[in-house]
Amino acid sequence: SSAAPLTMTIRNTGNTDLTGLAVSTSGSHPSDFIATAPGATTLAPDATTTFTVTFTPTADGPRAAQLQIASNDADENPFDIELTGTGLPVGPPPVVHSAAGYRPGANMVMTVGIDYVGQSLSALGYSLQLPAGWSYVSDSSAAGVKPTAGETGTIEWAWLTVPADSLSFSVTLQAPSAAVGDQTFAAGATLANAQGSQTQIPAAPNPLSVPQLSFHTVDVNSNNRYELTELLSVISLYNYRDGTTRTGEFYRDGGTYPPGPGTQTPPYRSTDLDQSWRIGLTELLSDISLYNYREGTVRTGEYHYDVTSGRFVPGPAPSGATTKGLVAIKSVDLNATLGNLSGPLNPGGGVASLQVSLEFNEAQTSSLGVEFGLPPGWSLASEASATALVKPDPGQTGALEWAWSGIPTSPIEFVVVLNYPPATPSTVITGRAIAGDPGGDQSQSTLSLELPSDPYFAWADIAFAGAPAGVDTSPTGNPDLDSLNNLLEYALGLDPMVFDLEVLRLQPPSGTNPLPDTLELSYKRPAGGVPGFTYTLKSSIDLSEWQAMTGQRIDPIGGGRERIVHTVPIETRGFYILEATRP
């Protein structure tokens, strides 16, 4: 867009005529500054003329040019003026409406959005002019005044209580059975403020041209059958990735819909049920259900448009009918679970193995999918869904999704291995399984699995409460400088902020009937040991080979702690170490 024109004045302050007046631009962005010719090319002494400069940036950000005024001036020819401006991105229109397309005699859904951020409105109105023969059915708005069912011509809405900043709603309209070709709709909003002034804003595009739909947009040969090459084209859109994240983004290029970002102007692709310009798992499964329609044992891929639901459904259109009548719609008996095969999350990062299990009624299922999201920093290491038609790639982040066509025997079970970063807290993986029935309807089963973090972190929250800022609370840290890292302090139930002088203690034997010429080597720990740890006392006579010691004795010492005691001969020279390890 352009800024308002700036009027500039040239005055001849000399004693002779100023002649040959002309203006031009040069410099970095001369085409961004449009200058008109001066009103006169010759000025008598003290005479003036004007011209305008309009800033029309061709890109966002700082823009600059030099304005040059030519004349017969002896020492300032040309006379230079520096021009600068900042190009700002063009925002969306404040009132928009869209519709994917219509079918004669069927309902069509139109979406409306009105944006008035920063304005204080006392009332808001919206009007929509319908083509001849069209009628209003319903809408999703909370307007105080709205059309009545069956109303034709210009229909109107009014809000006396206006939602803050913006509102959006959908309108269902009935197309006449005789409608042919593109249909045009004009609309606009009226914004009223507390001072009584009103602003009328036309909806964009103005008018809206809605195409007549004859076939599913994936049906490139227009035979009312969903074929393999057509399904593969949808899978290509679904699989579009931005880096390691699958987005399913696509755009419109004339009459085609290539994958990736680009121009997003209606009509929408038929698969894009939510008109988001992205193909999601539920939309892919909906198309797989169309592809999988069978007559007996033969897959035909036939489909038709159902005027009641306003979408494409499997099977041929019933003769003389307007609703689904060929296929008995059944609720798919679907049960999905996630299982943890790898235990708590390790503090240093690692992999988590999940078991995905799907149980379903094979006779009722024509498409099947699973999806769950990964937290930031997580990625797919591997997966073993051998029969899935669509599956994620190793390294993928964000949402992971699988889809099946030609359903295998129930149940389906496979393992998914995920990479997770260090210091990951307890994490809940959520998602869903989706199954489509032969009539195109879908059932869902929710997935949820908590992957507990290492309990070390809960201990650290308490053990380091009140510690100075910057203290290393990681498992490998050693803030008290006693040669015991924090993980070993946790395993032994010690205070990581207090220097421990004596962890292993060598002393005369205690208890009844002690063995002669022996000493006791002992250490203390929480009663029963910290879950997940293996405690091993090892000995060596030369510091090169170490042997695990056996025959320990456990003495309760109260306070939820115990002493682990090993007996060693007095005359034996030895070195001893204590290990506390966990998987």
C-alpha positions as CSV (number, residue, x, y, z in Angstrom):
1,S,0.0,0.0,0.0
2,S,1.0,3.7,-0.4
3,A,1.4,6.5,2.1
4,A,-0.4,9.8,1.6
5,P,1.2,12.0,-1.1
6,L,3.6,14.6,0.2
7,T,3.2,18.0,-1.5
8,M,6.5,19.9,-2.1
9,T,6.9,23.6,-3.1
10,I,9.6,25.1,-5.3
11,R,10.1,28.9,-4.9
12,N,12.3,31.1,-7.0
13,T,14.1,33.4,-4.5
14,G,16.4,34.8,-7.2
15,N,16.3,37.9,-9.4
16,T,16.0,36.1,-12.7
17,D,13.8,33.4,-14.2
18,L,14.4,29.8,-12.9
19,T,14.0,27.5,-15.9
20,G,14.3,23.8,-16.9
21,L,12.6,22.6,-13.8
22,A,12.3,18.7,-13.6
23,V,12.3,16.1,-10.8
24,S,13.7,12.6,-10.7
25,T,14.7,9.9,-8.2
26,S,17.8,7.9,-7.8
27,G,19.6,5.9,-5.0
28,S,18.9,2.6,-3.3
29,H,15.1,2.4,-3.9
30,P,14.1,5.0,-6.5
31,S,11.0,3.1,-7.6
32,D,9.5,3.3,-4.1
33,F,9.2,7.1,-4.3
34,I,6.9,8.3,-7.1
35,A,7.4,12.0,-8.0
36,T,5.0,14.0,-10.2
37,A,6.2,16.6,-12.7
38,P,6.2,20.2,-11.3
39,G,3.2,22.3,-12.3
40,A,5.5,24.7,-14.2
41,T,9.0,24.4,-15.7
42,T,9.8,28.1,-15.5
43,L,9.4,30.4,-12.5
44,A,9.7,34.1,-12.4
45,P,11.3,35.7,-9.4
46,D,9.3,35.0,-6.2
47,A,7.0,32.6,-8.1
48,T,6.2,29.1,-6.9
49,T,5.1,25.7,-8.2
50,T,4.3,22.3,-6.6
51,F,4.7,18.6,-7.1
52,T,4.0,15.5,-5.1
53,V,6.0,12.6,-3.8
54,T,4.2,9.3,-2.9
55,F,5.9,6.6,-0.9
56,T,4.9,3.2,-2.3
57,P,7.3,0.6,-0.8
58,T,7.9,-2.6,-2.8
59,A,9.2,-4.4,0.3
60,D,9.1,-4.3,4.1
61,G,11.7,-2.4,6.1
62,P,13.8,0.7,5.6
63,R,13.7,2.3,2.1
64,A,15.7,5.2,0.8
65,A,16.2,7.3,-2.3
66,Q,17.4,10.7,-3.5
67,L,15.1,13.3,-5.0
68,Q,16.8,15.5,-7.5
69,I,15.4,18.8,-8.8
70,A,17.0,20.0,-12.0
71,S,17.1,23.7,-13.1
72,N,19.3,26.4,-14.4
73,D,20.5,27.3,-10.9
74,A,24.2,28.0,-11.2
75,D,25.4,26.3,-8.0
76,E,22.6,23.9,-7.0
77,N,21.8,21.9,-10.1
78,P,20.5,19.4,-9.2
79,F,19.1,20.3,-5.8
80,D,19.2,17.0,-3.8
81,I,16.7,15.9,-1.1
82,E,17.2,12.7,0.9
83,L,14.0,10.6,1.0
84,T,13.5,7.8,3.6
85,G,10.5,5.6,4.6
86,T,9.7,2.3,6.2
87,G,7.7,-0.4,4.5
88,L,5.2,-2.1,6.8
89,P,3.6,-5.5,6.1
90,V,0.1,-5.2,4.8
91,G,-2.3,-6.6,7.4
92,P,-5.3,-8.8,6.6
93,P,-8.6,-7.1,5.7
94,P,-10.8,-6.4,8.7
95,V,-13.8,-8.2,7.3
96,V,-13.4,-11.5,5.4
97,H,-15.7,-14.2,4.2
98,S,-15.0,-17.5,2.4
99,A,-16.6,-20.7,1.2
100,A,-15.1,-23.8,-0.5
101,G,-17.8,-24.3,-3.1
102,Y,-21.4,-25.3,-3.4
103,R,-23.5,-28.1,-4.9
104,P,-27.0,-27.4,-6.4
105,G,-29.7,-28.2,-3.9
106,A,-27.2,-28.7,-1.0
107,N,-26.2,-26.8,2.0
108,M,-23.0,-24.7,1.9
109,V,-21.1,-23.3,4.8
110,M,-19.6,-19.8,4.6
111,T,-17.1,-18.6,7.3
112,V,-17.1,-14.9,8.3
113,G,-14.4,-13.0,10.3
114,I,-14.6,-9.4,11.6
115,D,-11.5,-7.8,13.2
116,Y,-11.8,-4.5,15.1
117,V,-8.8,-4.8,17.5
118,G,-8.3,-1.6,19.5
119,Q,-11.7,-0.1,18.8
120,S,-14.4,0.5,21.4
121,L,-17.7,-0.4,19.7
122,S,-21.2,0.1,21.0
123,A,-22.8,-2.0,18.2
124,L,-21.9,-4.1,15.2
125,G,-23.8,-5.2,12.2
126,Y,-23.2,-7.6,9.3
127,S,-25.2,-7.9,6.1
128,L,-24.9,-10.6,3.3
129,Q,-26.6,-10.3,0.0
130,L,-27.6,-13.8,-1.3
131,P,-27.9,-14.7,-5.0
132,A,-31.3,-15.3,-6.4
133,G,-32.8,-18.6,-5.1
134,W,-30.4,-18.9,-2.2
135,S,-31.8,-19.0,1.4
136,Y,-30.5,-18.8,5.0
137,V,-30.5,-22.0,7.1
138,S,-28.6,-21.3,10.3
139,D,-25.4,-19.8,11.8
140,S,-23.1,-20.2,14.8
141,S,-23.0,-16.5,15.9
142,A,-24.2,-15.1,19.2
143,A,-25.8,-12.1,17.5
144,G,-28.8,-10.6,19.2
145,V,-30.5,-10.1,15.9
146,K,-30.1,-12.7,13.1
147,P,-32.0,-13.9,10.0
148,T,-34.8,-16.4,10.2
149,A,-34.7,-19.8,8.5
150,G,-35.7,-19.6,4.9
151,E,-34.9,-15.9,4.6
152,T,-33.7,-14.7,1.1
153,G,-32.3,-11.6,-0.4
154,T,-30.2,-9.5,1.9
155,I,-29.9,-11.0,5.4
156,E,-28.6,-9.2,8.4
157,W,-27.1,-9.7,11.9
158,A,-26.7,-7.2,14.8
159,W,-24.7,-7.3,18.0
160,L,-25.6,-4.9,20.8
161,T,-23.1,-6.5,23.1
162,V,-19.9,-6.7,21.0
163,P,-17.2,-9.2,21.8
164,A,-13.7,-7.8,22.4
165,D,-11.4,-7.3,19.5
166,S,-12.9,-9.7,16.9
167,L,-15.5,-12.3,16.2
168,S,-16.0,-15.2,13.7
169,F,-18.9,-17.4,12.8
170,S,-20.1,-19.7,10.2
171,V,-23.3,-19.4,8.1
172,T,-25.1,-22.3,6.5
173,L,-26.9,-21.4,3.3
174,Q,-29.2,-23.5,1.0
175,A,-28.3,-23.4,-2.7
176,P,-31.2,-23.7,-5.2
177,S,-31.3,-26.9,-7.2
178,A,-31.1,-24.8,-10.4
179,A,-27.9,-23.0,-9.4
180,V,-25.2,-23.2,-12.1
181,G,-21.7,-22.0,-12.3
182,D,-20.0,-19.5,-9.9
183,Q,-22.2,-17.7,-7.4
184,T,-21.3,-14.2,-6.1
185,F,-21.9,-12.9,-2.6
186,A,-21.5,-9.3,-1.5
187,A,-21.2,-8.5,2.3
188,G,-20.0,-5.9,4.7
189,A,-19.9,-4.9,8.3
190,T,-21.1,-1.7,10.0
191,L,-19.1,-0.6,13.1
192,A,-20.7,1.9,15.5
193,N,-18.9,3.7,18.4
194,A,-20.2,5.3,21.5
195,Q,-20.2,8.7,19.9
196,G,-22.7,7.5,17.3
197,S,-20.5,7.5,14.3
198,Q,-20.6,4.5,12.0
199,T,-18.0,3.0,9.6
200,Q,-19.0,0.6,6.8
201,I,-16.4,-1.9,5.7
202,P,-17.0,-4.2,2.7
203,A,-16.0,-7.9,3.2
204,A,-13.0,-9.2,1.2
205,P,-13.0,-10.4,-1.4
206,N,-15.7,-8.1,-2.7
207,P,-17.7,-9.8,-4.1
208,L,-16.9,-13.4,-3.1
209,S,-17.2,-15.8,-6.0
210,V,-18.0,-19.4,-5.0
211,P,-17.5,-22.1,-7.5
212,Q,-19.9,-25.0,-8.2
213,L,-18.5,-28.3,-7.1
214,S,-18.9,-31.2,-9.4
215,F,-16.3,-33.7,-8.1
216,H,-14.0,-34.2,-5.2
217,T,-10.9,-32.1,-6.0
218,V,-8.7,-35.2,-5.8
219,D,-10.8,-36.9,-8.5
220,V,-8.6,-35.6,-11.4
221,N,-10.4,-37.8,-14.0
222,S,-13.8,-36.9,-12.7
223,N,-15.2,-40.4,-12.6
224,N,-16.6,-40.4,-9.0
225,R,-14.1,-43.0,-8.0
226,Y,-11.1,-42.6,-5.7
227,E,-8.1,-44.3,-7.2
228,L,-4.6,-45.1,-5.9
229,T,-2.8,-42.4,-7.8
230,E,-5.3,-39.9,-6.4
231,L,-4.9,-41.2,-2.8
232,L,-1.1,-40.9,-3.2
233,S,-1.4,-37.3,-4.2
234,V,-3.2,-36.6,-0.9
235,I,-0.5,-38.5,1.0
236,S,2.1,-36.3,-0.7
237,L,0.3,-33.2,0.7
238,Y,-0.1,-34.9,4.1
239,N,3.6,-35.7,4.3
240,Y,4.9,-32.2,3.6
241,R,7.5,-31.2,6.2
242,D,9.0,-28.0,7.5
243,G,12.4,-29.3,8.7
244,T,11.7,-32.3,10.9
245,T,8.1,-31.4,11.6
246,R,5.3,-32.7,9.4
247,T,2.9,-29.8,8.6
248,G,0.8,-31.1,5.7
249,E,0.7,-27.6,4.3
250,F,-0.4,-27.0,0.7
251,Y,-1.5,-24.1,-1.5
252,R,-3.5,-23.3,-4.6
253,D,-1.8,-22.9,-8.0
254,G,-4.5,-22.4,-10.6
255,G,-6.5,-25.6,-10.6
256,T,-3.9,-27.6,-8.7
257,Y,-2.9,-27.9,-5.1
258,P,0.9,-28.5,-4.6
259,P,2.5,-29.2,-1.2
260,G,4.1,-26.5,0.7
261,P,3.4,-22.9,1.6
262,G,2.0,-20.5,-1.0
263,T,-1.0,-18.6,-2.2
264,Q,-4.0,-19.7,0.0
265,T,-7.1,-18.4,-1.9
266,P,-10.4,-20.4,-2.1
267,P,-11.7,-22.7,-3.4
268,Y,-10.3,-25.1,-0.8
269,R,-9.3,-28.6,-1.6
270,S,-12.2,-31.0,-0.8
271,T,-9.9,-33.0,1.6
272,D,-9.3,-29.9,3.7
273,L,-12.5,-30.2,5.8
274,D,-11.5,-27.5,8.3
275,Q,-10.2,-25.2,5.6
276,S,-6.9,-24.7,7.3
277,W,-4.7,-25.3,4.2
278,R,-3.2,-28.3,6.0
279,I,-4.0,-32.0,5.6
280,G,-4.3,-33.6,9.1
281,L,-4.6,-37.2,10.1
282,T,-8.4,-37.2,10.4
283,E,-8.7,-35.7,6.9
284,L,-6.3,-38.3,5.4
285,L,-8.3,-41.1,7.1
286,S,-11.5,-39.6,5.6
287,D,-10.0,-39.9,2.1
288,I,-8.7,-43.4,2.8
289,S,-12.3,-44.4,3.7
290,L,-13.4,-43.1,0.3
291,Y,-10.6,-45.0,-1.4
292,N,-11.4,-48.2,0.4
293,Y,-15.1,-48.4,-0.5
294,R,-15.9,-51.9,-1.7
295,E,-18.7,-53.7,-3.6
296,G,-18.5,-57.1,-2.1
297,T,-14.8,-58.1,-2.3
298,V,-14.0,-55.6,-5.0
299,R,-12.6,-52.2,-4.1
300,T,-14.3,-49.6,-6.2
301,G,-13.5,-46.3,-4.5
302,E,-16.9,-44.9,-5.4
303,Y,-18.1,-41.8,-3.6
304,H,-20.8,-39.2,-3.7
305,Y,-21.7,-35.8,-2.2
306,D,-24.1,-36.0,0.8
307,V,-26.2,-32.8,0.9
308,T,-27.1,-33.4,4.6
309,S,-23.6,-33.5,6.0
310,G,-22.1,-31.3,3.3
311,R,-19.2,-33.6,2.6
312,F,-18.2,-36.5,0.3
313,V,-19.0,-40.0,1.6
314,P,-18.2,-43.5,0.4
315,G,-20.4,-45.3,-2.1
316,P,-22.4,-44.4,-5.1
317,A,-25.2,-41.8,-4.8
318,P,-28.5,-43.4,-4.0
319,S,-31.0,-42.9,-6.9
320,G,-33.4,-40.1,-6.0
321,A,-32.1,-39.8,-2.4
322,T,-30.3,-37.0,-0.7
323,T,-28.8,-38.9,2.3
324,K,-26.5,-41.8,2.9
325,G,-28.5,-44.9,2.2
326,L,-26.3,-47.6,0.8
327,V,-24.0,-48.2,3.7
328,A,-25.1,-49.1,7.2
329,I,-23.2,-46.8,9.6
330,K,-21.8,-48.6,12.6
331,S,-19.8,-47.4,15.6
332,V,-16.3,-48.8,15.3
333,D,-15.3,-50.7,18.4
334,L,-11.9,-49.1,18.9
335,N,-9.6,-49.4,21.9
336,A,-6.1,-48.0,21.9
337,T,-3.4,-48.0,24.6
338,L,0.2,-46.7,25.1
339,G,2.6,-48.7,27.3
340,N,5.9,-47.8,28.8
341,L,8.6,-50.4,28.1
342,S,11.6,-48.5,29.4
343,G,10.9,-47.3,32.9
344,P,11.6,-43.8,34.3
345,L,13.3,-41.1,32.3
346,N,17.1,-40.9,32.9
347,P,18.6,-37.6,34.0
348,G,21.2,-37.7,31.3
349,G,18.7,-38.2,28.5
350,G,18.2,-41.3,26.5
351,V,15.5,-43.2,24.7
352,A,12.0,-44.2,25.8
353,S,10.3,-47.2,24.3
354,L,6.5,-47.2,23.9
355,Q,4.2,-50.0,23.1
356,V,1.2,-49.0,20.8
357,S,-1.7,-51.4,20.9
358,L,-4.8,-51.1,18.7
359,E,-7.9,-53.3,19.0
360,F,-10.8,-52.8,16.6
361,N,-13.6,-54.6,14.8
362,E,-12.2,-55.5,11.4
363,A,-15.6,-55.7,9.7
364,Q,-16.5,-52.1,10.7
365,T,-13.1,-50.5,10.0
366,S,-12.1,-49.0,6.6
367,S,-9.3,-46.6,7.8
368,L,-7.2,-46.5,10.9
369,G,-4.8,-43.9,12.3
370,V,-2.8,-43.0,15.4
371,E,-1.3,-39.7,16.4
372,F,0.5,-38.3,19.4
373,G,2.6,-35.2,20.0
374,L,6.2,-35.0,21.2
375,P,7.4,-32.4,23.8
376,P,10.0,-29.9,22.7
377,G,13.4,-31.5,22.3
378,W,12.0,-35.0,21.7
379,S,12.3,-36.8,18.4
380,L,11.5,-40.2,16.8
381,A,14.4,-42.7,17.0
382,S,12.6,-45.6,15.3
383,E,9.3,-47.3,14.9
384,A,8.2,-50.8,13.9
385,S,4.7,-50.4,12.3
386,A,5.4,-52.7,9.4
387,T,1.9,-52.5,7.9
388,A,1.2,-48.8,8.1
389,L,0.7,-47.0,4.8
390,V,1.8,-43.6,6.3
391,K,4.4,-43.4,9.1
392,P,6.8,-40.9,10.5
393,D,10.5,-40.8,9.7
394,P,13.4,-41.1,12.2
395,G,14.4,-37.7,13.5
396,Q,10.8,-36.3,13.1
397,T,9.7,-33.9,15.8
398,G,6.3,-32.5,16.8
399,A,3.3,-34.7,16.0
400,L,3.9,-38.4,15.0
401,E,1.2,-40.0,12.9
402,W,0.4,-43.4,11.4
403,A,-2.3,-44.4,8.9
404,W,-3.4,-47.8,7.6
405,S,-5.3,-48.6,4.4
406,G,-6.3,-52.2,3.8
407,I,-6.7,-53.0,7.5
408,P,-4.6,-55.9,8.9
409,T,-5.8,-58.3,11.5
410,S,-6.7,-56.9,14.9
411,P,-4.9,-56.2,17.2
412,I,-2.1,-54.1,15.8
413,E,0.9,-53.7,18.1
414,F,4.2,-52.0,17.5
415,V,7.0,-50.3,19.4
416,V,8.0,-46.7,19.1
417,V,11.4,-45.5,20.3
418,L,11.8,-41.8,21.2
419,N,14.9,-39.7,21.9
420,Y,14.6,-37.3,24.8
421,P,17.0,-34.7,26.1
422,P,18.8,-34.5,29.5
423,A,17.0,-33.3,32.6
424,T,13.6,-34.1,31.2
425,P,10.9,-33.9,33.8
426,S,8.0,-36.3,34.2
427,T,6.2,-36.1,30.8
428,V,2.7,-37.1,29.7
429,I,2.4,-38.3,26.1
430,T,-1.2,-37.7,24.8
431,G,-2.8,-38.5,21.5
432,R,-5.6,-40.5,19.9
433,A,-6.4,-43.4,17.6
434,I,-9.0,-42.8,14.9
435,A,-11.0,-45.4,13.0
436,G,-13.2,-44.7,10.0
437,D,-16.2,-46.9,9.2
438,P,-17.4,-47.9,5.7
439,G,-19.9,-45.0,5.8
440,G,-17.2,-42.3,6.3
441,D,-17.9,-41.7,10.0
442,Q,-15.0,-41.8,12.5
443,S,-14.6,-43.0,16.1
444,Q,-11.8,-42.1,18.4
445,S,-9.9,-43.6,21.4
446,T,-7.8,-41.3,23.6
447,L,-4.2,-42.1,24.3
448,S,-2.4,-40.9,27.5
449,L,0.8,-42.2,29.1
450,E,2.8,-40.7,31.9
451,L,6.5,-41.2,31.6
452,P,7.9,-40.5,35.1
453,S,11.1,-38.6,35.5
454,D,14.0,-39.9,37.6
455,P,13.0,-39.5,41.3
456,Y,16.4,-37.9,41.7
457,F,15.0,-34.6,40.6
458,A,12.3,-34.6,43.3
459,W,15.0,-35.3,45.8
460,A,17.1,-32.5,44.4
461,D,14.3,-30.0,44.7
462,I,14.2,-30.7,48.5
463,A,17.9,-31.2,49.0
464,F,18.9,-28.0,47.4
465,A,16.0,-25.9,48.7
466,G,17.6,-22.6,49.8
467,A,20.9,-23.3,48.2
468,P,22.7,-20.3,46.7
469,A,22.0,-19.4,43.1
470,G,24.3,-21.1,40.6
471,V,24.8,-24.3,42.7
472,D,25.2,-27.3,40.4
473,T,22.3,-29.5,41.3
474,S,22.8,-32.0,38.4
475,P,23.5,-35.7,39.1
476,T,27.2,-35.2,38.3
477,G,27.6,-32.0,40.4
478,N,29.6,-31.9,43.7
479,P,28.9,-28.6,45.4
480,D,30.2,-29.7,48.8
481,L,33.6,-30.8,47.3
482,D,33.7,-34.1,49.2
483,S,34.4,-36.4,46.1
484,L,30.8,-37.7,46.2
485,N,28.7,-36.5,43.3
486,N,25.1,-35.6,43.9
487,L,23.8,-38.9,42.5
488,L,25.8,-40.8,45.1
489,E,24.7,-38.4,47.8
490,Y,21.1,-39.3,46.8
491,A,21.8,-43.0,46.8
492,L,23.3,-42.8,50.3
493,G,20.7,-40.4,51.7
494,L,23.3,-37.7,52.5
495,D,23.2,-33.9,52.4
496,P,24.8,-32.7,49.1
497,M,25.6,-29.3,50.7
498,V,27.6,-30.8,53.6
499,F,31.1,-32.2,53.3
500,D,31.1,-35.9,54.3
501,L,34.3,-37.0,56.0
502,E,33.7,-40.7,56.4
503,V,31.4,-42.7,54.0
504,L,33.2,-46.0,54.4
505,R,34.0,-46.8,58.0
506,L,36.5,-49.4,59.3
507,Q,36.1,-50.3,62.9
508,P,36.4,-53.2,65.4
509,P,33.7,-55.9,65.2
510,S,30.5,-55.4,67.1
511,G,27.6,-57.6,68.1
512,T,27.7,-61.0,69.7
513,N,30.4,-63.6,69.0
514,P,32.5,-61.4,66.7
515,L,35.1,-63.3,64.5
516,P,38.6,-63.0,65.8
517,D,41.3,-61.0,63.9
518,T,38.7,-59.2,61.8
519,L,37.4,-55.6,61.3
520,E,34.1,-54.4,60.1
521,L,33.8,-52.2,56.9
522,S,30.5,-50.5,56.8
523,Y,28.4,-47.7,55.2
524,K,25.0,-46.2,55.8
525,R,22.1,-45.8,53.4
526,P,18.3,-45.3,53.5
527,A,16.5,-48.5,54.7
528,G,16.2,-50.9,51.9
529,G,18.3,-48.7,49.6
530,V,17.0,-46.1,47.2
531,P,14.8,-47.9,44.6
532,G,16.6,-48.6,41.3
533,F,20.1,-48.6,42.8
534,T,22.4,-51.5,43.1
535,Y,25.0,-51.1,46.0
536,T,28.3,-53.0,45.6
537,L,31.3,-52.9,47.9
538,K,34.5,-53.9,46.1
539,S,38.0,-54.8,47.2
540,S,41.4,-54.9,45.6
541,I,44.9,-55.7,46.7
542,D,46.6,-53.7,43.9
543,L,44.0,-51.1,42.7
544,S,43.9,-52.8,39.3
545,E,41.6,-55.7,39.8
546,W,38.4,-55.3,41.8
547,Q,36.2,-58.0,43.3
548,A,32.7,-57.6,44.6
549,M,32.5,-58.5,48.3
550,T,29.8,-60.8,49.6
551,G,28.4,-61.8,52.9
552,Q,27.1,-58.5,54.0
553,R,25.1,-57.9,57.2
554,I,22.3,-55.3,57.5
555,D,21.8,-53.6,60.8
556,P,18.8,-51.2,61.3
557,I,19.9,-48.0,63.0
558,G,16.6,-46.1,63.2
559,G,15.4,-43.0,61.5
560,G,14.7,-44.9,58.3
561,R,18.3,-45.8,57.8
562,E,20.4,-48.9,58.0
563,R,24.1,-49.9,58.2
564,I,25.6,-52.4,55.7
565,V,28.4,-54.3,57.3
566,H,31.2,-56.5,55.7
567,T,33.8,-58.4,57.7
568,V,37.4,-58.2,56.5
569,P,40.5,-60.0,58.0
570,I,43.0,-57.8,59.9
571,E,46.1,-59.3,58.3
572,T,44.8,-58.7,54.7
573,R,46.0,-55.6,52.9
574,G,43.2,-54.1,50.9
575,F,41.7,-51.1,49.1
576,Y,37.9,-50.7,49.1
577,I,35.4,-48.7,47.0
578,L,31.6,-48.4,47.2
579,E,29.6,-48.2,44.0
580,A,25.9,-47.3,43.8
581,T,24.7,-47.8,40.2
582,R,21.4,-47.9,38.4
583,P,20.4,-48.7,34.8
